[in-house]
Amino acid sequence: MSTSTPHATRQSGITPRSLLVGSLMTVCIGVGAPYSNMILRGSNFALDFSTAGAIFLFFVFVLGAQTLLRLVHPALGLRREELVVVYVMAMVGCAIPSMGLTEYLLPVTAGAVYYATPENDWATVVHPFIRDGLVPEPRAAKDFYEGLPEGASVPWEAWVVPLAHWIPLILAVYLAMICIVVVLRRPWIETERLNFPLVQVPSAMIEEGPRPGALNPFFRNPVMWAGFAIPFVIGCVKALHNYYDFFPDIVLDTTVPLFRGTTQQKIALSFPMVGFAYLVNLDIAFSIWFFNLVGRVQEGTFGILGVASTERLNFASFPIFAHQGMGAMIVLVLLGLWTARGHIRRVARKALRGDPEVDDSDEILSYRTAVLGLLASALFVGAWLWRAGMALWVVPIYLFAMFLLFAGITRVVAEGGVAATRAPLIASDFVTSGFGSAVLGAQTLTAMGFTYVWAADIRTFVMASCANGLKLAQEHLGRRRRGLFWAMVLAIGLSLVSSIWAVMYWSYTHGGVNLEPWFFLSGPQVPFNFVTREAAAPDGPDLVGWISTGVGAVVMAVLMLARQHFFWWPLHPLGYAVSASTYLTNHISFSVFLAWLLKAVILKYGGPTLYRAARPFFLGLIAGQFTVAGVWLVIDHFTGMSGNSIYWV
């Protein structure tokens, strides 16, 4: 029996104690994610859209602190609406450290100075075009990477000017993301009814039974604990193996070479991905692993035939496939906007004329605020890019590609439950490949290099967290949601401040070159190697890239139209869009296949009843993996162990 409270009687979750608990979790993630990644070299809790850190902390809080409070007195425990606010804040906070922003912002800006050598010629090609205030002074950059001299203190003052330039830009990007989600919330959540698998675990944690007690039904379900135990036990064995060699290791992945070694299929078991994929529609799960196999066949066939692109793209090992993915993403977003055109027109009427027939009282922002906020943010970001050196005619093209990719990936995460993915083609490569570096020039290329801070290796970002948060709000907060926007703003501010402090403190204390290699060695050099590479060999538009983009767009359009017009059509277009993220999709495809197979068998022989009965088991797989990773991070902190990573989605 459903225990949901009618919308009209639900209370607001914005209370002093929910904001306090949410703030504490956000700061814990803001400091803990860089610490686990940079110092412990362990499981990264702010890496992907799964927001593992938020799930771990929320699981511990609801099972531990919330239960204890209720045992003392039922009224002491946080209400369900308050718990939603807590989780949304933690989830938004997860989108900023590590892959979200901070571990790129500081190392990239300092690396522009530190890694300049006579061999890479940055001093000639890049430095003359770096606008004032974007990077720290050379001494501060050197100490950031090599550590402070004995007795010296962290030069916070050296970063005042760079951060004063960067933080307003980042906040404008985040505001634009939130405004886009507000505009698209109703089509995605109410009209199309997307699944949003990534919030099903916290939603299940806070559900109350017919007779509210100290412990919620989720934690009293033995089926959930059975699923929880599998990754927890395996994770403990793997962690103990890292401590003691005599403990056996459990290998959960292997690689199968295909087509004479020109490509490979990854066979990897990810317990969270099995859990997430169980929650999506069968046709989506089938299409994700099916199109991944199609991609391997295409890559292998091209490899055997010697068909290859001479183009070099960052974060894309197979350029032809990356361009196809970009074409698919363009159609996914634009056709989705076309489908929602009626709602978008109503939003515009409400924003421009205050149409009383359009009700926006259940949104976290009024439509007028959302539309004006989006326009103002986009203008500010465009002006910032122009001020940083990007040619004025390039700015709208770049913004189009950037926001399209953010919206497309958010749609993929919301509908497909894909916890680990990235853009098939980053916005700077889309512009460079599509128009040629010859017409861009070193100034524009340098400005695009700095966009790698927030729009390149994007494996998590605020828009996806916001969309998932609004789904939770839809289910548990009723119509009283305006305060949730300010809770998100608070989480963004706390995560920015705490993670910037953490990255800066540990970099200056330990020396960045002694920390995580990608963020402090390889990653900071990628943007400016891109600039020098393109400036050294200016070329025109890549014809193969445009053809591949067109092919991807046509295939995606056919898939979307077929799905709309033929009820029997078995292939979901989302799978084709996801498959372009070659490495990550290849890694998760076996887990998606396994979930699809199990769900298909369960539905065939047990129907919806067995599906619902088995659901807690798969939720337990998700909670168990993230909990064991978090527990061992705590253990590693006290033992001083490093490199004990047992988490991957």
Stockholm file with secondary structure:
# STOCKHOLM 1.0

chainA/1-649         MSTSTPHATRQSGITPRSLLVGSLMTVCIGVGAPYSNMILRGSNFALDFSTAGAIFLFFVFVLGAQTLLRLVHPALGLRREELVVVYVMAMVGCAIPSMGLTEYLLPVTAGAVYYATPENDWATVVHPFIRDGLVPEPRAAKDFYEGLPEGASVPWEAWVVPLAHWIPLILAVYLAMICIVVVLRRPWIETERLNFPLVQVPSAMIEEGPRPGALNPFFRNPVMWAGFAIPFVIGCVKALHNYYDFFPDIVLDTTVPLFRGTTQQKIALSFPMVGFAYLVNLDIAFSIWFFNLVGRVQEGTFGILGVASTERLNFASFPIFAHQGMGAMIVLVLLGLWTARGHIRRVARKALRGDPEVDDSDEILSYRTAVLGLLASALFVGAWLWRAGMALWVVPIYLFAMFLLFAGITRVVAEGGVAATRAPLIASDFVTSGFGSAVLGAQTLTAMGFTYVWAADIRTFVMASCANGLKLAQEHLGRRRRGLFWAMVLAIGLSLVSSIWAVMYWSYTHGGVNLEPWFFLSGPQVPFNFVTREAAAPDGPDLVGWISTGVGAVVMAVLMLARQHFFWWPLHPLGYAVSASTYLTNHISFSVFLAWLLKAVILKYGGPTLYRAARPFFLGLIAGQFTVAGVWLVIDHFTGMSGNSIYWV
#=GR chainA/1-649 SS CCCCCCGGGCCCCCCHHHHHHHHHHHHHHHHHHHIIIIISCCCCTTSSTTCHHHHHHHHHIIIIIIHHHHHHCGGGSCCHHHHHHHHHHHHHHHTSTGGGTHHHHHHHHHHHHHTCCTTTTHHHHTGGGCCTTSSCCHHHHHHHHHCCCTTCCCCGGGGHHHHHHHHHHHHHHHHHHHHHHHHHHIIIIIISCCCCGGGHHHHHHHCCCSSCCSSCHHHHCHHHHHHHHHHHHHHHHHHHHHHCTTSCCCCCEEEEEETTTTEEEEEECCHHHHHHHHTSCHHHHHHHHHHHHHHHHHHHHHHHHTCCCCCCBTTBSCHHHHHHHHHHHHHHHHHHHHHTHHHHHHHHHHHHHCCTTSCCTTSSSCHHHHHHHHHHHHHHHHHHHHHHTCCTTHHHHHHHHHHHHHHHHHHHHHHHCCCSCCCSSCHHHHHHHHHCGGGTHHHHHHHHHHTHHHHSSCSCCHHHHHHHHHHHHHHHTTTCCHHHHHHHHHHHHHHHHHHHHHHHHHHHHHCGGGSCHIIIIIGGGHHHHHHHHHHHSCCCCCHHHHHHHHHHHHHHHHHHHHHHHCTTCCCCHHHHHHHTSHHHHHHHHHHHHHHHHHHHHHHHHHHHHHHHHHHHHHHHHHHHHHHHHHHHHHHHHHHTCCSCCCCCC
#=GC SS_cons         CCCCCCGGGCCCCCCHHHHHHHHHHHHHHHHHHHIIIIISCCCCTTSSTTCHHHHHHHHHIIIIIIHHHHHHCGGGSCCHHHHHHHHHHHHHHHTSTGGGTHHHHHHHHHHHHHTCCTTTTHHHHTGGGCCTTSSCCHHHHHHHHHCCCTTCCCCGGGGHHHHHHHHHHHHHHHHHHHHHHHHHHIIIIIISCCCCGGGHHHHHHHCCCSSCCSSCHHHHCHHHHHHHHHHHHHHHHHHHHHHCTTSCCCCCEEEEEETTTTEEEEEECCHHHHHHHHTSCHHHHHHHHHHHHHHHHHHHHHHHHTCCCCCCBTTBSCHHHHHHHHHHHHHHHHHHHHHTHHHHHHHHHHHHHCCTTSCCTTSSSCHHHHHHHHHHHHHHHHHHHHHHTCCTTHHHHHHHHHHHHHHHHHHHHHHHCCCSCCCSSCHHHHHHHHHCGGGTHHHHHHHHHHTHHHHSSCSCCHHHHHHHHHHHHHHHTTTCCHHHHHHHHHHHHHHHHHHHHHHHHHHHHHCGGGSCHIIIIIGGGHHHHHHHHHHHSCCCCCHHHHHHHHHHHHHHHHHHHHHHHCTTCCCCHHHHHHHTSHHHHHHHHHHHHHHHHHHHHHHHHHHHHHHHHHHHHHHHHHHHHHHHHHHHHHHHHHHTCCSCCCCCC
//
